[in-house]
Amino acid sequence: MNASGVNKVTEFILLSFPCSREVQVLLFVLFFVSYILTLMGNGAIVCAVKLDHRLHTPMYTLLANFSFLEICYVNTTVPNMLRNFLSETKTISFTACFLQFYFFFSMGTTETFLLPLLAFDRYLAICRPLHYPTIMSSHLCMNLVVLCWVTAFLCYPVPIYLITQLPFCGPNTIDHFSLYDLYSSLWSYLYSFFFFFFCLFAISLGRSLSIWRFPG
């Protein structure tokens, strides 16, 4: 096919929930209340850890990061979903789609990195309680947290740029309330790339662990 004759996709149409206008408004109210409660609950955790010096420990630092991550997570997809409940067009631009895709998967990868870090923190606290304050210091915890965030957000710019160079000629109608179906398709292209970085992270963490010599 002649590439010049292909109409490139500039936006995606999200069909959302196939229901009447009244039900759409009801769903908007329900999801909006859940959205606000999620922001308030996780925001309260972040503020409590930030303001109370007794909570400035590695465990609560990690929990505060999870709460902040959850706030970012819901702000990636939910506002657009709420807008589509009340909108007649229910569209999202090509650029906004891939920006949403980038932040959605970057934060998902951040969570994937933070979970083993939290497990490692709890392992030290339970199995090596006497060495725990020395090994898992606040400085080390913050460095590992920053490493998780930075590594996760650096995983995707190059593959997403390469994906955006591919021709999207349709169909641009997605039978979903978000771009989850499209993301699932694109994820197959990024799986190998993500797995490579995850292995590098695991090897680096393993080398760090091998440095620490625990007495019996």
N, C-alpha and C positions, 0 to 999 in steps of 0.2 A: 504494500500500500504506500502511496506517496505521502511522505511525512507532512508535506505542506498542505495536504487535504484533510488532515486530522484536526478536529476542533478540540483544543485543549480545555481541560476542566479548570474552571476558575473558582468554583464553589461547590460545596456538597449540600445536599438536601437531606435533612434528618426527619423521617416520618413520625418519630415520637410515638406516643400511645394512641392507637386508633380509637378515639372515643369522642363524645360530644363536648361542646364548649364548656358546659357546666362541670363536667367531670375533669376537664383540663384545669379549670380554675381550682377545683377541690384538690387536685394533685399538686398544683402550684403551692397552695397553702400548706399542705402536709409536708412537702419537701422543703419549703422555705422555713417552717418551724424547726424541722430536723437539722437543717443547715445552720440556723442561728444557734441552736442548742449545742451543736458540734463545735462551733467557733467559741462559744462562751465556755464550754467545759474544758476544752484544750487550752484556751487562752488563760483560764484560771490556773491550770497546772503550770504553765510557763511562768506566769507572774509570781506564783507561790514559790517556785524554785529560785526565781531571780531575786525576790525580795527577802527571803528567809535565809540568813547565812548558815543556819544549821542544816540546810538542804544542799549546800554546796559540796556535794560528794559525787563520786563517779556515777553511782546508780541513779541518783536523781537528775544528774546532768543528762544522762542518756534518756531517762523518761521525759525530760523536758524537750529533748530533741525529737523524740517520737511524737509528742504533742504538737510541736511546731511543724513537723513534717505532715501530720494529719491536717492541720490548718491549710497548709500549702496544697495538699492533695485535693481537698474538697473545693478549694478556690480555682483549681485547674479546670474542672468539668461542670460543677454544679451551677455556677452563675449562668453559663450559656444554656444549660438545660432548663433552668427557671425561665430564662428569657423566651425559649422556644415554646414553653407552655402557653404563653400569652401572645405569641407572635403568629401571624398568618403565614409568613414565608418559611420559617424554620430552617434557615440556611446558615452555613459557616464558610468563610472564605478559605481558599486554598492555603494562604499564608497562616491564617489563624489556626487552621487544622494542624499544620505541622509544628507550630509553636506549642499548641496544646499537647501534641504528640511528644515533643521534646521534653517538656516539663513533667508530663505524666509518667513517662518511663524513667526519666532521670531520678525523680523522687521515689519511684518504685525500686530502682536499683539502690538508692541510698538506704531505703528500709532493709533491703536484702543484706547490705553491708553492716548496718547497725545491729541487726538481730544477733549475728554471731559475736559481735563485740559485747553486747549485753550478756550473752551466755558466758563468754569468757570472764567478764567481770564477776558474775555470780559464781562461777567455778572457783575463782580465786578466793572470794569472800567465804565460801563454804568449805572448800577443801584445804585452803592455805590461809586461814584467818590471821595467823601471826605475821605472815609475809605480805598480806594484802595491802596495808597502808603504804608499805615501801614500794611495792611493785606497781600497783594501780594508783599512782598519784593523780592529782587533779590535772597537772600539767600533761602527763602522758595521755590521760583520758581525752583532754581537749584536742591534743594532736591527732589522736586516732579518729575522733569525731570529724575534725576538719578533713582528714584524709578520706573518710567515707564520703562526705559531701562532694569534695573536689573531684575525686575519682569517678563518682557516679555521673556528675554533670559533664565530665570530659569524655565519657564513653560514646556519646551520641552525636555530637556536631558533624563529624565526618560522614558517618553512614547516613544520617538524615539528609545532608547536603547531596550525597550521591543518589538517594532515593528521589529527591525533588527534581533531579535531572531526568528521571525516567518519564516517558510520555503517559499522561493520564487522559485517556480519550473517552472514558465512560464505562459503565453507567455511574452517575454521580449521586444516585438516590440510595440512601442507607436506611434500611428498615430497623432503626434503633433510635433511642433517645440521646445517644452520644455516639462518638466515633469509635466505639469499642470494636465493632466488626472490622473496620478498616485497620485499626491498630493491631488486631490479631493477625491480619494478613501481613502487615509490614513487619511484625515481630519475627516472622520466619526468616527474614533477611538479616535481622540484627542478632539472632540467637548466637551464632558462632562468634560474632564480634564481642558480644557481652560475655560469653563464656570464657573467652580468652582473657579479658580483663579480670574476671572473677578469679580465675586460676592464678593470675599474677598477684592479686590481693591476698589469696590464701597462702601462696608461697612466701610472700613478704611477711605475713603474720606468723607463719610457721618458723621462719628464720629468727624472728624477734623472740619467739617463745624458746627457741633452742639456746638462746644466749643466757636466759635465766636458769641458774642451777639451783634447784630446790633440794635441801637436805631431806633425808628420809624422816 
